[in-house]
Each structure stands twice: as C-alpha cells, then as structure tokens.
Amino acid sequence: MKKLLLIALLFMLPLACAENIPAVTLDFTAGANAGETVFSAVLAQNDTALLIAQEGTLTLTMSDLDGNEKFAYLPAALPEHPEQLETIHAGDILLFGNKCLVIFYQDAVSPYNYTRIGHVEQPERLSAALGSGDVTVQLVFAPVQE
C-alpha cells in the first residue's frame, strides 16, 4: 500500500527576489502505516528553492533508490547549482539534474552532483515514515501567518 505524506511549506518572509529568499518551514505527515509523524524542514537560500516554493501544491509519487533515498521527477525543470557533496545527510532535500527531487532518509556518499533544496530537521524517524517502496508526497506551499 502506498503511503501519503503531506508536506506543507510555510513562508516566513515575503517572496520578492532571489536576494530575499524566504526561510521556509516544511511539515509533512506520514500516512496510517507510520502513524502521525510530522517533520519540519527549511529550504535552502537559492533561486532553485524559491522556484519550487512558488509551485503552490505539488503531488509526487516518489520511488526508492539504493535503500537510502526517495526520488521523483518534477513537472518542470529548475535552475541547477550542482555541487559535489562530501557527505549527504539523512534529511537532505536535493535536486539531481534539473528535474529530479530527492529526499535522503539515510546518510550517503555519492559521486553525483546535487543542487541543495533544503533539509529536514530531526530526520531520525524519516526512514520509518517513508518506508520501503513508493510513497506519495504532497507539497503545499503557503505563507506563514505572523
């Protein structure tokens, strides 16, 4: 059975330009098999993260790869700022190429270059929440109410 993760991204600052990229809180709740598991994350301070945040609502079916990450292809290409990451940490949200969104749920070493999108805070339970196999993730971006 596929799990549904709801991801709500909340803007803490107004969207203006790449120099004023909002700090974003990311909450996602795992489906019934994992119980109510909520995570928070922040987006990277770059134009790639800003553009993905402007999507509004985005639903992705993410597949498992190598027992340490979930990935899905985005409907549109995003700008790339690839860098070789010495170590990828559980909770890293990255872009591979210009359309592949990746959420790592375990630490990894990779020869590939990625663009930083964000990082899940306190990712210790991420592996259990994402589980094995495919998972449906819904990203919802909305301004933070102050």
N, C-alpha and C positions, 0 to 999 in steps of 0.2 A: 504494500500500500504506500502511495506517495504521501509524504508529509508536506504540509503547507506552513511556510514561515512567512509571517507578516513583518515587513520591515518599514518602520515609519521614520523618515528622516525629517528632522525639525531644524529650521534655520534659526540661528541666534542673532544674525546680523542681516540687514537687507542685501539683496542681490544688486550689485552695481556694476562692477567691472572685475577683471582678473586680479587687479591690485587689492580689491576689497572682497576677497573670497570668504563666504560665511563659514564660521565654525558650525558644524552640523552634528546633532545628536542622532544616532541611529539606534532604533529599537526594533528587535524582531522577536516574535513569539513563536515557539515551536508548536507543532500540531499535537494531537491527542496522544500519540505514542510516546512522546517525550515529556508530556505534561506541559504546564505553562512555564516555559523557560524564556526569560527576557534578557536580551543583551543590549548594551549601549556601545556606540562607536562614534568616532569623529572622522570627518572627511579630511583628506589632505588639502593643503593650501595650494592648489594649482587649477589651471583652467579646465583640465580633464574632469576633476571632481565637480567643479562648478557646472559644467555642461551636463553631467549625469544627474546632478541635483535638479536641473531645470526640466527633466523629463516628466515630472508630476508623479504619475503612477506607472510602474513598470513591473510586469509579471514575467518571471523567467523560470523555466524548468532547468534546474542545474544537475549535471551529471557528476559522478565521482571519477576522480583520476588519481591513480597511484596511492590510494588509501590515505591521502593527506589533504585533498582539496576538492572543492566543488567548482564547476565552471559552467558558463552558459554564454552563448553569443548574443550580443546586443543587436537591436534592430538597425542601429545606425553607427557609423564609425565615429570615434572620438579622437581628439588630438593625442599624439603619443609623446611621452617624455621618458623613453626607456632608460633604465639604469640596471647595471648588474648588481644584484643584492647579494651581499656576502652570505647572509642567512635570512630565510623567510621565516617569520614567526607565526604561530597559531594566532588567528585573528586578523592577519593581513588581508586587506581587500585590494586587489591589484588588477591591472589591465594588461593582458597579453596581446601583443599586436595592437590593432586599433578597435577591435570589436569583442574581444573575449574577456568577460568579467570573471574573476577568480576569487574565491574565499577560501583561504587556507585554514584548516581546523587542526593541523598539527605542524610543528616546525619542520622545515625542509631546507635542503640545499639544492639549488638548481643552476644549470649553466645558462638559462634563458634570461633575457632582459624583460623587465616589467615596468609599467608606469604605476606609481602609487595612487590609490583612490582613497584609502582610509584604513582604519584599524579598529577592530572590535576590542573594547575594553573588557578585562576579565574573561578571556576566552577559554578558561579551563573546562567549562561544560559544553563548549561549542561542538566538539566531536560527538558527544552523546546526542545532542539536539539535532545535528544534521544527519546522523546515522549513515548507513550504507545505502547505496543505490541513489536513484533520482530523488530530488526534492523540489517542490515548487516554492519559489520565493517571490513575494510581492513587495516591491519597494514603493513606499509612499512618501513623497516629499512635501512638507508643509511648514509654513513659518511658525516659529516659536512665539507663543503668546507671553509677553512680558507682564 
